[in-house]
Amino acid sequence: MTNRNGATQIAALPIAIAKNGQVYVLLVTSRETKRWVIPKGWPSKKLTNAKAAAREAREEAGITGKVDRKPVGTYAYRKVLPQGTRLIEVSVFPLWVKKEHKKWSEQRERTRIWCTLDEASKMVREPGLQRLFTELSEEIGNLSGNKAVEKVSEIAEALDIYDDSAKH
């Protein structure tokens, strides 16, 4: 997990919660194919996987916040490399967004968009990532009505991450 020869990458799942409890995730376009993805990259020898995921989010999406130490899930995708195609396993770390920067290092190469988990599952191509979004949406949805809002609000308040702006 420490170099580009490995078959593991790390990713950030940028999350923001509106005052009404609605959960939004941030997607960015990939540089080459312009498909919708979450910020991801190779692990670092100098950073924990969670911190490396947060670094990717800052570089690729221009966001900062509080990253969870444990991944929320994993997915696999086929990456085209100079030596051929390789199956890559991606560990996904939730990043509770506190700031969305107006300028960031890969701004000219990527587009970003906030969307609900259901919308995100329809926008991404990787089946494993679609499944992760669907599972998270169902997990939140299984807490009916006010319980879902209470649970999401509890998380947001604990992390001080409410977003006063509309994400749509």
BALUM-602038 format. One line per field, with one value per atom (N, C-alpha, C, O): residue in one letter; atom name; y, x, z. Coordinates in steps of 0.02 Angstrom, whole numbers. Layout:
% BALUM-602038
r	[A|...]
a	[CA|...]
Y	[Y|...]
X	[X|...]
Z	[Z|...]
This chain:
% BALUM-602038
r	[M|M|M|M|T|T|T|T|N|N|N|N|R|R|R|R|N|N|N|N|G|G|G|G|A|A|A|A|T|T|T|T|Q|Q|Q|Q|I|I|I|I|A|A|A|A|A|A|A|A|L|L|L|L|P|P|P|P|I|I|I|I|A|A|A|A|I|I|I|I|A|A|A|A|K|K|K|K|N|N|N|N|G|G|G|G|Q|Q|Q|Q|V|V|V|V|Y|Y|Y|Y|V|V|V|V|L|L|L|L|L|L|L|L|V|V|V|V|T|T|T|T|S|S|S|S|R|R|R|R|E|E|E|E|T|T|T|T|K|K|K|K|R|R|R|R|W|W|W|W|V|V|V|V|I|I|I|I|P|P|P|P|K|K|K|K|G|G|G|G|W|W|W|W|P|P|P|P|S|S|S|S|K|K|K|K|K|K|K|K|L|L|L|L|T|T|T|T|N|N|N|N|A|A|A|A|K|K|K|K|A|A|A|A|A|A|A|A|A|A|A|A|R|R|R|R|E|E|E|E|A|A|A|A|R|R|R|R|E|E|E|E|E|E|E|E|A|A|A|A|G|G|G|G|I|I|I|I|T|T|T|T|G|G|G|G|K|K|K|K|V|V|V|V|D|D|D|D|R|R|R|R|K|K|K|K|P|P|P|P|V|V|V|V|G|G|G|G|T|T|T|T|Y|Y|Y|Y|A|A|A|A|Y|Y|Y|Y|R|R|R|R|K|K|K|K|V|V|V|V|L|L|L|L|P|P|P|P|Q|Q|Q|Q|G|G|G|G|T|T|T|T|R|R|R|R|L|L|L|L|I|I|I|I|E|E|E|E|V|V|V|V|S|S|S|S|V|V|V|V|F|F|F|F|P|P|P|P|L|L|L|L|W|W|W|W|V|V|V|V|K|K|K|K|K|K|K|K|E|E|E|E|H|H|H|H|K|K|K|K|K|K|K|K|W|W|W|W|S|S|S|S|E|E|E|E|Q|Q|Q|Q|R|R|R|R|E|E|E|E|R|R|R|R|T|T|T|T|R|R|R|R|I|I|I|I|W|W|W|W|C|C|C|C|T|T|T|T|L|L|L|L|D|D|D|D|E|E|E|E|A|A|A|A|S|S|S|S|K|K|K|K|M|M|M|M|V|V|V|V|R|R|R|R|E|E|E|E|P|P|P|P|G|G|G|G|L|L|L|L|Q|Q|Q|Q|R|R|R|R|L|L|L|L|F|F|F|F|T|T|T|T|E|E|E|E|L|L|L|L|S|S|S|S|E|E|E|E|E|E|E|E|I|I|I|I|G|G|G|G|N|N|N|N|L|L|L|L|S|S|S|S|G|G|G|G|N|N|N|N|K|K|K|K|A|A|A|A|V|V|V|V|E|E|E|E|K|K|K|K|V|V|V|V|S|S|S|S|E|E|E|E|I|I|I|I|A|A|A|A|E|E|E|E|A|A|A|A|L|L|L|L|D|D|D|D|I|I|I|I|Y|Y|Y|Y|D|D|D|D|D|D|D|D|S|S|S|S|A|A|A|A|K|K|K|K|H|H|H|H]
a	[N|CA|C|O|N|CA|C|O|N|CA|C|O|N|CA|C|O|N|CA|C|O|N|CA|C|O|N|CA|C|O|N|CA|C|O|N|CA|C|O|N|CA|C|O|N|CA|C|O|N|CA|C|O|N|CA|C|O|N|CA|C|O|N|CA|C|O|N|CA|C|O|N|CA|C|O|N|CA|C|O|N|CA|C|O|N|CA|C|O|N|CA|C|O|N|CA|C|O|N|CA|C|O|N|CA|C|O|N|CA|C|O|N|CA|C|O|N|CA|C|O|N|CA|C|O|N|CA|C|O|N|CA|C|O|N|CA|C|O|N|CA|C|O|N|CA|C|O|N|CA|C|O|N|CA|C|O|N|CA|C|O|N|CA|C|O|N|CA|C|O|N|CA|C|O|N|CA|C|O|N|CA|C|O|N|CA|C|O|N|CA|C|O|N|CA|C|O|N|CA|C|O|N|CA|C|O|N|CA|C|O|N|CA|C|O|N|CA|C|O|N|CA|C|O|N|CA|C|O|N|CA|C|O|N|CA|C|O|N|CA|C|O|N|CA|C|O|N|CA|C|O|N|CA|C|O|N|CA|C|O|N|CA|C|O|N|CA|C|O|N|CA|C|O|N|CA|C|O|N|CA|C|O|N|CA|C|O|N|CA|C|O|N|CA|C|O|N|CA|C|O|N|CA|C|O|N|CA|C|O|N|CA|C|O|N|CA|C|O|N|CA|C|O|N|CA|C|O|N|CA|C|O|N|CA|C|O|N|CA|C|O|N|CA|C|O|N|CA|C|O|N|CA|C|O|N|CA|C|O|N|CA|C|O|N|CA|C|O|N|CA|C|O|N|CA|C|O|N|CA|C|O|N|CA|C|O|N|CA|C|O|N|CA|C|O|N|CA|C|O|N|CA|C|O|N|CA|C|O|N|CA|C|O|N|CA|C|O|N|CA|C|O|N|CA|C|O|N|CA|C|O|N|CA|C|O|N|CA|C|O|N|CA|C|O|N|CA|C|O|N|CA|C|O|N|CA|C|O|N|CA|C|O|N|CA|C|O|N|CA|C|O|N|CA|C|O|N|CA|C|O|N|CA|C|O|N|CA|C|O|N|CA|C|O|N|CA|C|O|N|CA|C|O|N|CA|C|O|N|CA|C|O|N|CA|C|O|N|CA|C|O|N|CA|C|O|N|CA|C|O|N|CA|C|O|N|CA|C|O|N|CA|C|O|N|CA|C|O|N|CA|C|O|N|CA|C|O|N|CA|C|O|N|CA|C|O|N|CA|C|O|N|CA|C|O|N|CA|C|O|N|CA|C|O|N|CA|C|O|N|CA|C|O|N|CA|C|O|N|CA|C|O|N|CA|C|O|N|CA|C|O|N|CA|C|O|N|CA|C|O|N|CA|C|O|N|CA|C|O|N|CA|C|O|N|CA|C|O|N|CA|C|O|N|CA|C|O|N|CA|C|O|N|CA|C|O|N|CA|C|O|N|CA|C|O|N|CA|C|O|N|CA|C|O|N|CA|C|O|N|CA|C|O|N|CA|C|O|N|CA|C|O|N|CA|C|O|N|CA|C|O|N|CA|C|O|N|CA|C|O|N|CA|C|O|N|CA|C|O|N|CA|C|O|N|CA|C|O|N|CA|C|O|N|CA|C|O|N|CA|C|O|N|CA|C|O|N|CA|C|O|N|CA|C|O]
Y	[-60|0|63|118|58|118|142|192|110|137|123|87|152|147|77|63|33|-35|-77|-131|-52|-87|-80|-39|-121|-119|-87|-104|-40|-7|69|95|103|176|197|156|260|289|344|375|355|406|441|413|503|540|542|550|533|542|608|608|663|728|732|721|747|748|815|842|842|903|889|853|918|908|975|1020|982|1043|1046|996|1105|1114|1068|1049|1051|1007|933|890|919|850|815|758|847|817|808|855|749|733|744|720|780|792|766|768|742|721|761|783|770|808|760|718|766|728|776|836|749|788|748|687|783|747|721|752|663|638|682|714|684|729|707|749|643|621|606|630|566|545|589|583|633|679|643|671|581|547|570|595|563|584|533|473|557|514|550|608|516|550|559|522|608|620|558|532|535|476|479|518|438|436|379|335|381|329|343|401|291|301|335|336|362|397|363|337|363|335|381|359|446|495|511|541|492|508|445|393|449|393|392|441|337|333|385|415|398|448|518|555|534|600|606|660|551|552|563|597|533|544|618|647|647|718|761|811|743|781|778|829|719|712|757|788|760|801|875|912|896|966|981|1032|936|947|942|984|890|877|915|930|930|960|1027|1062|1046|1110|1114|1166|1059|1058|1034|996|1057|1035|1021|1046|981|964|911|904|875|824|755|737|718|652|598|602|548|491|448|442|418|374|307|275|286|221|229|274|186|191|171|130|202|186|126|95|109|52|50|90|4|-2|-16|-36|-4|-24|-38|-18|-71|-88|-58|-50|-41|-18|-37|-52|-36|-51|14|58|18|78|62|11|106|98|129|190|89|110|99|61|129|119|45|25|4|-67|-110|-171|-79|-116|-97|-51|-135|-122|-160|-217|-129|-160|-149|-95|-200|-194|-160|-184|-105|-66|-68|-57|-83|-81|-13|10|21|89|88|67|112|122|193|241|200|264|291|260|351|383|443|487|444|502|565|565|619|684|732|750|753|799|869|898|896|958|1018|1028|1057|1119|1180|1232|1173|1230|1208|1159|1246|1236|1297|1353|1286|1341|1364|1323|1427|1455|1438|1433|1431|1414|1353|1347|1307|1249|1224|1245|1181|1164|1132|1146|1091|1058|1088|1055|1149|1183|1185|1177|1196|1202|1134|1130|1081|1014|976|924|1002|965|1011|1071|980|1013|977|917|1014|983|997|1048|951|958|925|870|959|931|895|921|836|799|753|741|729|682|614|604|570|503|466|432|474|442|469|431|535|565|541|524|539|518|446|431|403|332|325|277|373|371|405|392|448|486|452|463|410|377|314|283|294|234|170|116|175|115|82|113|19|-16|-19|-12|-29|-33|33|34|89|155|170|199|149|156|119|146|59|18|51|50|80|113|172|180|212|268|243|272|190|162|136|147|100|73|128|123|181|237|272|291|279|311|269|295|203|158|159|157|161|162|224|220|281|342|338|359|311|306|258|267|207|159|190|164|246|285|330|381|312|347|420|436|462|532|569|582|586|626|591|624|524|488|497|503|498|509|578|587|628|697|703|737|671|674|643|672|585|550|592|601|617|657|722|744|752|813|801|843|744|725|722|747|690|686|756|773|795|862|906|941|903|944|922|964|857|831|854|867|859|878|952|977|988|1058|1070|1110|1034|1036|1057|1046|1086|1109|1156|1197|1151|1196|1238|1212|1303|1347|1361|1385|1347|1361|1302|1244|1316|1262|1230|1265|1165|1130|1118|1094|1133|1118|1178|1174]
X	[40|0|42|15|107|147|178|214|165|193|147|98|165|122|122|81|166|166|114|96|88|36|-30|-38|-78|-144|-196|-255|-174|-220|-212|-157|-269|-270|-313|-349|-310|-351|-394|-375|-453|-498|-532|-540|-552|-592|-663|-675|-711|-781|-803|-821|-801|-818|-894|-935|-910|-979|-994|-954|-1052|-1077|-1150|-1185|-1171|-1239|-1273|-1249|-1330|-1369|-1406|-1412|-1430|-1466|-1526|-1545|-1557|-1616|-1598|-1641|-1532|-1510|-1494|-1470|-1506|-1491|-1415|-1377|-1394|-1324|-1305|-1339|-1251|-1224|-1153|-1116|-1134|-1065|-1038|-1076|-974|-942|-908|-867|-925|-892|-848|-863|-795|-752|-745|-755|-727|-713|-642|-597|-632|-564|-530|-563|-464|-427|-432|-440|-425|-421|-489|-503|-530|-593|-652|-706|-643|-695|-756|-811|-747|-802|-805|-755|-863|-871|-841|-854|-800|-764|-761|-782|-734|-717|-641|-605|-615|-543|-506|-521|-457|-419|-348|-332|-305|-236|-199|-229|-133|-91|-75|-69|-69|-49|19|57|34|97|137|109|203|246|247|259|235|241|175|176|119|54|13|23|-32|-79|-124|-127|-159|-204|-259|-277|-284|-336|-311|-344|-251|-223|-205|-210|-183|-169|-234|-233|-289|-354|-374|-400|-363|-380|-337|-362|-274|-230|-257|-258|-280|-308|-370|-379|-412|-472|-453|-485|-402|-379|-352|-369|-310|-279|-330|-330|-372|-417|-483|-511|-507|-573|-572|-623|-516|-512|-554|-583|-556|-595|-551|-504|-568|-535|-587|-643|-568|-614|-585|-524|-628|-608|-616|-671|-561|-563|-567|-534|-609|-614|-551|-524|-530|-470|-485|-440|-548|-567|-606|-648|-592|-630|-703|-719|-746|-818|-833|-886|-786|-794|-739|-691|-745|-697|-734|-792|-700|-725|-665|-609|-677|-623|-639|-697|-587|-596|-534|-481|-542|-486|-453|-485|-388|-349|-304|-269|-304|-260|-193|-189|-141|-73|-30|-50|30|73|88|96|92|107|45|49|-13|-76|-129|-120|-183|-238|-227|-203|-245|-235|-297|-326|-316|-372|-346|-299|-377|-357|-412|-470|-393|-439|-432|-376|-488|-487|-520|-577|-484|-512|-539|-503|-602|-636|-645|-675|-616|-618|-666|-658|-716|-761|-722|-681|-736|-707|-764|-801|-773|-827|-804|-762|-830|-806|-822|-879|-771|-779|-769|-798|-728|-714|-708|-674|-741|-735|-698|-724|-637|-594|-613|-634|-607|-623|-569|-582|-507|-451|-415|-408|-394|-357|-312|-320|-265|-211|-235|-205|-287|-309|-374|-410|-387|-449|-460|-516|-407|-414|-422|-440|-409|-413|-477|-492|-514|-572|-632|-625|-690|-752|-778|-768|-810|-838|-912|-936|-949|-1021|-1044|-1021|-1089|-1120|-1183|-1220|-1195|-1256|-1275|-1234|-1336|-1357|-1324|-1296|-1328|-1300|-1335|-1302|-1401|-1438|-1415|-1406|-1407|-1384|-1313|-1298|-1270|-1201|-1197|-1156|-1240|-1238|-1256|-1236|-1293|-1312|-1259|-1257|-1218|-1170|-1103|-1069|-1082|-1017|-1023|-1076|-968|-968|-949|-973|-906|-881|-937|-965|-954|-1008|-997|-1045|-936|-922|-935|-958|-919|-931|-1006|-1033|-1040|-1113|-1145|-1189|-1121|-1147|-1134|-1177|-1075|-1058|-1105|-1130|-1118|-1165|-1236|-1270|-1257|-1324|-1330|-1380|-1278|-1279|-1282|-1319|-1243|-1243|-1311|-1337|-1340|-1406|-1459|-1502|-1455|-1503|-1494|-1543|-1432|-1418|-1449|-1478|-1442|-1472|-1548|-1585|-1572|-1644|-1679|-1738|-1643|-1672|-1689|-1730|-1657|-1676|-1732|-1719|-1793|-1849|-1855|-1842|-1875|-1892|-1849|-1790|-1879|-1844|-1783|-1735|-1785|-1727|-1666|-1610|-1677|-1622|-1594|-1533|-1638|-1615|-1579|-1527|-1605|-1573|-1503|-1456|-1497|-1432|-1381|-1325|-1401|-1356|-1339|-1282|-1389|-1377|-1329|-1286|-1336|-1292|-1220|-1174|-1209|-1142|-1116|-1059|-1157|-1137|-1119|-1069|-1161|-1148|-1084|-1045|-1074|-1014|-951|-899|-955|-897|-897|-850|-951|-958|-950|-909|-991|-983|-1045|-1049|-1094|-1153|-1133|-1088|-1167|-1156|-1219|-1273|-1212|-1269|-1290|-1346|-1247|-1264|-1299|-1289|-1340|-1374|-1322|-1280|-1326|-1277|-1302|-1264|-1363|-1390|-1387|-1407]
Z	[0|0|0|9|-9|-2|-67|-67|-123|-185|-244|-238|-301|-360|-391|-435|-369|-394|-359|-383|-303|-266|-303|-348|-282|-315|-270|-274|-227|-182|-188|-190|-190|-188|-128|-98|-113|-60|-91|-140|-61|-87|-30|25|-43|5|-21|-81|25|8|41|100|4|32|48|4|111|134|166|204|149|182|201|167|257|281|286|321|252|255|321|356|339|402|409|464|352|355|360|360|365|372|307|308|250|185|178|191|158|149|76|30|66|-1|-5|44|-64|-77|-136|-179|-137|-191|-239|-218|-302|-355|-395|-399|-424|-469|-534|-535|-587|-649|-649|-621|-680|-688|-740|-781|-738|-783|-856|-900|-868|-938|-969|-1024|-936|-967|-948|-978|-899|-876|-846|-844|-824|-791|-718|-692|-686|-617|-570|-576|-524|-476|-408|-402|-358|-296|-296|-330|-260|-259|-233|-180|-272|-252|-279|-324|-249|-271|-237|-206|-243|-215|-142|-123|-101|-31|-28|-76|31|42|97|145|89|142|203|259|192|245|280|334|251|279|293|261|342|351|290|253|280|222|227|176|286|295|276|241|299|284|210|181|180|108|68|17|92|59|65|17|123|133|87|61|78|33|-39|-74|-60|-127|-135|-188|-84|-87|-94|-131|-58|-62|-132|-162|-159|-224|-282|-327|-280|-337|-334|-386|-273|-267|-230|-228|-202|-168|-105|-89|-68|-6|52|43|111|172|225|222|273|327|373|378|405|453|421|400|417|385|439|490|426|472|465|410|519|517|485|458|488|461|396|391|347|284|294|337|254|256|212|218|169|123|72|75|26|-28|-94|-94|-148|-214|-258|-243|-314|-360|-429|-447|-466|-534|-575|-548|-641|-685|-706|-734|-691|-708|-767|-767|-816|-873|-855|-843|-855|-840|-901|-946|-905|-964|-977|-1035|-924|-934|-942|-943|-948|-959|-908|-868|-909|-863|-798|-798|-743|-678|-634|-635|-597|-551|-488|-456|-470|-412|-359|-374|-298|-240|-208|-193|-196|-168|-99|-92|-48|19|23|8|44|43|114|157|125|191|189|147|233|236|254|300|219|234|246|199|308|327|309|344|255|226|271|292|285|323|279|292|226|183|110|95|67|-5|-32|-32|-55|-78|-148|-189|-160|-226|-277|-337|-252|-296|-267|-206|-311|-289|-346|-403|-330|-377|-442|-494|-442|-504|-532|-569|-514|-533|-609|-632|-646|-719|-753|-812|-716|-745|-726|-756|-678|-651|-640|-632|-640|-623|-560|-553|-516|-456|-452|-477|-421|-414|-349|-332|-313|-253|-275|-316|-247|-263|-204|-159|-206|-154|-167|-221|-119|-128|-185|-225|-191|-245|-313|-360|-317|-380|-396|-454|-346|-356|-382|-425|-355|-377|-451|-483|-478|-549|-593|-653|-563|-602|-611|-662|-563|-567|-609|-612|-640|-683|-647|-664|-597|-564|-523|-478|-539|-504|-428|-390|-406|-334|-299|-242|-332|-304|-305|-258|-358|-360|-301|-267|-289|-234|-166|-122|-158|-95|-83|-27|-134|-127|-110|-68|-144|-132|-61|-27|-37|31|83|132|73|120|119|172|60|55|90|125|81|114|189|227|211|283|315|369|282|307|300|345|244|231|278|292|303|349|416|454|431|489|465|434|479|449|472|530|426|438|488|475|545|595|624|642|628|655|610|634|544|497|506|509|510|520|586|590|639|704|703|730|670|667|628|651|570|530|567|566|599|638|695|711|727|783|759|793|702|673|657|674|624|604|664|663|715|774|809|832|813|847|810|842|745|706|688|658|706|690|615|593|576|504|466|405|499|463|407|415|351|295|288|274|296|291|219|207|172|102|70|90|21|-16|-62|-90|-70|-112|-182|-225|-196|-262|-307|-365]
